[in-house]
Amino acid sequence: MPRYLTMIRIEEGAFQMEDADPGFDERMSALFEEITKAGVMLETAGLKPTSEATRVIWENGKIGTTDGPFTETKEVVGGYSISQCRDKAEAIEWSRRFLEIHPPQWKVTCEVREIEEM
């Protein structure tokens, strides 16, 4: 079965977890339990802010680094998941369900990409 990487894109600093409505954590826990029991979820995690990140760049035959935060970046990857699904449609369905749990005033985007198996 193919594996999919889902990147959770957010506008960093636009909202805080404390702003979530009551029941958000319970809904998220229930979905994670369901997707894990279904044998779909292989791994998931949130990411620390870009202020704690470093970019490693290869350009003109040289390595360079830039420490965060990255002011030119508005939307960042705030988390990820790796899932194993029958097909892309199933991966997208799980992403849809994940997004619907969030408060309506938040803007969260899931980018779903199949992992190329070597």
JOSUL-V567317 format. One record per backbone hydrogen bond with DSSP energy under -0.5 kcal/mol. CO is the residue of the C=O (numbers start at 1). NH is the residue of the N-H. Records with the same first field share a line. If there is no record, write none. Layout:
CO: NH + NH
//
This chain:
2: 85
3: 115
4: 6 + 83
5: 7 + 113
6: 8 + 81
7: 9 + 111
8: 78 + 79
9: 109
10: 12 + 76
11: 14
16: 19
17: 20
21: 24
23: 27
24: 28
25: 29
26: 30
27: 31
28: 32
29: 33
30: 34
31: 35
32: 36
33: 37
34: 38
35: 40 + 41
36: 39
40: 84
43: 82
45: 80
49: 52
50: 53
53: 68
55: 57 + 66
57: 59 + 64
59: 62
62: 59
64: 57
66: 55
69: 71
70: 73
72: 74
74: 12
76: 10 + 78
78: 47
79: 8
80: 45
81: 6
82: 42 + 43
83: 4 + 85
87: 91
88: 92
89: 93
90: 94
91: 95
92: 96
93: 97
94: 98
95: 99
96: 100
97: 101
98: 101
99: 102
103: 106
106: 108
107: 11
109: 9 + 111
110: 112
111: 7 + 113
113: 5
115: 117
//
